[in-house]
């Protein structure tokens, strides 16, 4: 019985810690740039997306809240596409096969979605201590949000507010 209670408390603590707000990149700063391979072997550099809003998700395929964040992005995909938002997902500890399996059958409704495989440069540059980590980067390549899990409605509201502040 004690073992079950300890496991339960450990799981609650794990869930609380993985969704607790966090920030390692100062808001208003330029995000660390990186160049990583896609699943097709092409390379994408984050700064090449300057000029459009970027949702940068740092995650793994095995993390339950990372999977939830993917569902939230899928739910907001139509809105994100309409607003020319690029979603860049960096898989931190996964193989190409794991990422292929994870993304199989997922529909992003034509959204510009880029899956990248980290070689530890993003993990180190972004001081990743919590996943999922969701950053929103504006068109001028400035970090406007750095935190954990976002609902689809919070994501769309953040993009609306960002678009309104730039008009």
C-alpha positions in Angstrom: 0.0 0.0 0.0 2.8 2.4 0.9 4.5 1.6 -2.4 1.4 2.4 -4.3 0.9 5.7 -2.5 4.5 6.7 -3.1 4.2 5.9 -6.8 1.0 7.9 -7.0 2.6 10.9 -5.3 5.6 10.6 -7.6 3.4 10.6 -10.7 1.5 13.7 -9.4 4.8 15.5 -8.7 6.0 14.5 -12.2 2.9 15.9 -13.8 3.0 19.1 -11.8 6.7 19.7 -12.6 6.2 19.0 -16.3 3.4 21.5 -16.7 4.8 24.2 -14.3 5.7 27.5 -15.9 9.3 27.8 -16.8 11.5 30.2 -18.8 15.1 30.0 -19.7 15.2 32.4 -22.6 14.6 36.1 -21.7 11.4 37.5 -23.3 12.4 40.1 -25.8 15.7 38.5 -26.6 16.8 36.8 -29.8 16.4 33.0 -29.6 19.5 30.9 -30.0 19.8 29.9 -33.6 20.4 26.4 -34.8 20.6 24.3 -38.0 19.2 20.8 -37.8 18.2 18.0 -40.2 14.6 17.2 -41.0 13.4 13.6 -41.4 14.2 13.9 -45.1 17.8 14.8 -44.5 17.4 18.5 -45.5 18.7 21.1 -43.1 16.6 23.9 -41.6 18.0 26.9 -39.8 15.7 28.6 -37.4 16.7 32.1 -38.4 15.7 31.3 -42.0 12.1 31.5 -40.8 12.5 35.2 -39.7 9.7 37.2 -41.1 6.9 34.9 -39.9 5.7 33.9 -36.5 7.3 30.7 -35.2 6.0 28.3 -32.7 9.0 26.3 -31.5 8.2 23.2 -29.6 11.0 21.3 -27.8 9.9 17.8 -27.0 10.2 14.0 -27.2 8.0 11.3 -28.6 7.6 9.5 -25.3 6.5 12.4 -23.1 2.8 12.4 -22.3 2.5 16.2 -22.1 4.5 16.5 -25.3 1.9 14.3 -27.0 -0.8 16.5 -25.5 0.9 19.6 -26.9 0.9 18.0 -30.4 -2.9 17.5 -30.1 -3.3 21.1 -29.1 -1.2 22.3 -32.1 -3.3 20.0 -34.4 -6.5 21.6 -33.0 -5.1 25.1 -33.7 -3.6 24.1 -37.1 -6.3 25.8 -39.2 -5.9 29.1 -37.4 -2.1 28.8 -37.4 -2.0 28.1 -41.2 -4.3 31.1 -41.9 -1.9 33.3 -40.0 1.2 32.0 -41.7 2.6 30.6 -38.5 5.5 28.0 -38.8 5.6 25.2 -36.3 9.1 23.9 -35.7 9.2 20.8 -33.4 12.7 19.8 -32.2 12.8 16.2 -31.0 15.5 16.1 -28.3 16.1 12.5 -27.5 14.5 10.5 -30.3 15.7 8.5 -33.3 14.4 9.2 -36.8 12.3 6.1 -36.7 10.7 7.1 -33.4 9.8 10.5 -34.8 8.4 8.9 -38.0 6.3 6.6 -35.9 5.1 9.4 -33.7 4.0 11.6 -36.6 2.4 8.9 -38.6 -1.2 9.7 -39.3 -1.1 13.1 -37.7 -2.9 15.8 -39.7 -1.6 19.4 -39.5 -4.1 20.6 -42.1 -1.5 22.0 -44.4 0.2 24.0 -41.6 3.9 24.6 -42.2 5.2 22.0 -39.8 8.9 21.1 -39.6 10.2 18.2 -37.5 13.9 18.3 -36.6 16.2 15.9 -34.9 18.4 17.5 -32.2 22.1 16.6 -32.0 22.2 18.2 -28.5 22.8 21.7 -29.7 19.3 22.8 -29.0 19.2 20.9 -25.7 22.2 22.8 -24.6 21.5 26.2 -26.2 18.0 26.4 -24.7 19.0 24.9 -21.4 16.2 22.3 -21.6 15.1 21.2 -18.2 11.4 20.8 -18.9 9.4 19.3 -21.7 7.4 20.2 -23.6 8.7 23.6 -24.0 6.8 26.0 -26.2 8.4 29.3 -27.4 6.6 31.8 -29.6 9.0 33.9 -31.7 7.7 37.0 -33.5 8.3 38.1 -37.1 11.3 40.1 -36.0 12.9 37.0 -34.5 12.3 37.9 -30.9 11.1 35.6 -28.2 7.6 36.5 -26.9 6.8 33.4 -24.9 8.8 30.7 -23.3 7.0 28.1 -21.2 5.4 24.8 -21.0 2.1 23.3 -22.3 -0.3 25.6 -24.1 -3.9 24.8 -24.9 -5.1 25.3 -28.5 -7.2 28.3 -27.3 -4.2 29.8 -25.4 -2.0 29.3 -28.5 -4.5 31.0 -30.8 -5.0 33.9 -28.3 -1.2 34.4 -28.0 -0.9 34.6 -31.8 -3.8 37.0 -32.1 -2.3 39.3 -29.5 1.0 39.2 -31.2 -0.5 39.9 -34.6 -2.5 42.8 -33.1 0.5 44.3 -31.3 2.4 44.5 -34.6 -0.3 46.2 -36.7 
